[in-house]
Amino acid sequence: GKKLSMAYFNMALGQILKGDKLKAHEAAAKAEQIAINANDKFTLGWTKQIQGFIYSKTGEYWKAFEKLIEAKEIGLEINDSSLTSMSLAFIGRSFNRTGDYQKALSYYHESYRYAIPFNMLWAHMDDMAYTYLELKKYDSAIYYQKKQREIIDAVTTDTLLRKSMKGNAWAFSIAIQLEKKEYDEILKELLPVVDQQRKNR
């Protein structure tokens, strides 16, 4: 039961990342039912987490909170640090999207009490940087953006992943400089990129 449930979990994740909400929910529901039938708390917890993730990705944040809180509680009950940390981080992300930045930060900080290296591959600290940017706390935004880069360098040697994550960080740098009206600094960074793009047509 456990392997089949996790197979549907992965199917649900794949479908929502492709943008197919209906198929994602169908796969998650099958994963949940298999976990219930097998009386398997581990897979049930991850099933609740993926359901919350699906709702969060589609903007249904209040439904997301419900599922993610259930996942977090199961994670605590079975001592699954990864499930607990990921659920808390996605609760934080959902509050971020609803504009409740203080609550978002509270959940993000709590999530890092349980985080393991795998969790660090998700851009949660970039999300924290965004939250501080929205609160106009630029020093904190820069700090968490820098921490995200350091974590990625420490956790993975995958060059594509590193490049992708650092691209996000660079975009945040530009956003922070715009907020601080550091236009000369922005031009210094962007003009060489524009020139390179022209050369590459």
Salt bridges, closest charged atoms under 4 A:
GLU32 OE2 - LYS48 NZ 2.87
GLU60 OE2 - LYS21 NZ 3.11
GLU60 OE1 - LYS63 NZ 3.51
GLU70 OE1 - LYS48 NZ 3.06
GLU73 OE2 - LYS72 NZ 3.06
GLU77 OE2 - LYS41 NZ 2.63
ASP127 OD2 - ARG93 NE 2.58
GLU150 OE2 - LYS146 NZ 3.32
ASP153 OD1 - ARG162 NE 3.57
ASP153 OD1 - LYS166 NZ 3.01
GLU179 OE1 - LYS136 NZ 3.23
GLU182 OE2 - LYS180 NZ 3.73
GLU185 OE2 - LYS188 NZ 3.47
ASP195 OD1 - ARG198 NH1 3.72
